[in-house]
Amino acid sequence: MRKFTLVAAALAMTALAACKDETATCTPEQAQAKLTEFMTLAQTAAASNPQKLTELTPKLTEVQQQLTANPNDTVAACKALDDMIAALK
């Protein structure tokens, strides 16, 4: 759980950094809304289905590495958050 939380936080910070340009496909407000939804779902899953979080940790790590490599790719940042939200639902 602790590893998941650290990876999720890193993913969140990377995604928000990528979405700081107002003219981008993903505005800061959109990224914040996606991040809030993701974190809420992650907390719910941690309480009700910790195995699911364990299964998602490698994917979160992969996404975080991709976003770190391309920090200005706002489309990828929002897509990554959307994918993680879908995986948690």
C-alpha positions in Angstrom: 0.0 0.0 0.0 2.8 2.4 0.9 4.5 1.8 -2.5 1.2 2.4 -4.3 0.7 5.7 -2.5 4.1 6.9 -3.4 3.7 5.9 -7.0 0.3 7.5 -7.1 1.6 10.7 -5.7 4.4 10.8 -8.2 2.0 10.2 -11.0 -0.3 12.9 -9.8 2.5 15.5 -9.5 3.8 14.6 -13.0 0.4 14.8 -14.5 -0.3 18.2 -12.9 3.0 19.5 -14.1 2.3 18.4 -17.6 -1.1 20.1 -17.6 -0.1 23.6 -16.6 -0.4 25.2 -20.1 -3.9 26.8 -20.4 -3.9 26.2 -24.2 -3.3 22.5 -23.9 -5.8 19.8 -24.4 -5.8 19.2 -20.6 -6.2 22.3 -18.6 -5.1 22.5 -15.0 -8.7 22.4 -13.8 -9.4 19.3 -15.9 -6.2 17.6 -14.6 -7.1 18.5 -11.0 -10.6 17.1 -11.4 -9.2 13.9 -12.9 -6.6 13.7 -10.1 -9.2 14.1 -7.4 -11.3 11.4 -8.9 -8.3 9.1 -9.2 -7.2 9.6 -5.6 -10.7 9.1 -4.3 -11.0 5.8 -6.2 -7.6 4.8 -5.1 -8.4 5.4 -1.4 -11.7 3.5 -1.8 -9.9 0.6 -3.5 -7.3 0.6 -0.7 -10.0 0.1 1.9 -12.1 -2.4 0.0 -9.8 -4.2 -2.4 -6.1 -3.8 -1.7 -5.3 -6.7 -4.1 -6.5 -4.5 -6.9 -4.0 -1.8 -5.9 -1.2 -4.3 -5.8 -2.1 -5.4 -9.3 -2.1 -1.8 -10.6 1.2 -0.7 -9.1 3.3 -1.9 -12.0 1.1 0.0 -14.5 1.2 3.1 -12.3 5.0 2.9 -12.2 5.1 2.5 -16.0 2.8 5.5 -16.6 4.8 7.6 -14.2 8.0 6.8 -16.0 6.4 7.7 -19.4 5.2 11.0 -18.0 8.5 11.8 -16.5 10.2 11.1 -19.8 7.8 13.5 -21.6 6.6 16.0 -19.0 5.1 18.4 -21.6 2.8 15.8 -23.2 -0.5 17.0 -21.8 -2.5 14.6 -23.8 -0.6 11.7 -22.3 -1.0 13.0 -18.8 -4.8 13.2 -19.1 -5.0 9.9 -20.9 -2.9 8.3 -18.1 -5.2 9.6 -15.4 -8.3 8.5 -17.5 -6.8 5.0 -17.8 -6.0 4.7 -14.1 -9.5 5.9 -13.2 -11.0 3.3 -15.6 -8.8 0.6 -14.0 -10.0 1.5 -10.5 -13.7 1.5 -11.4 
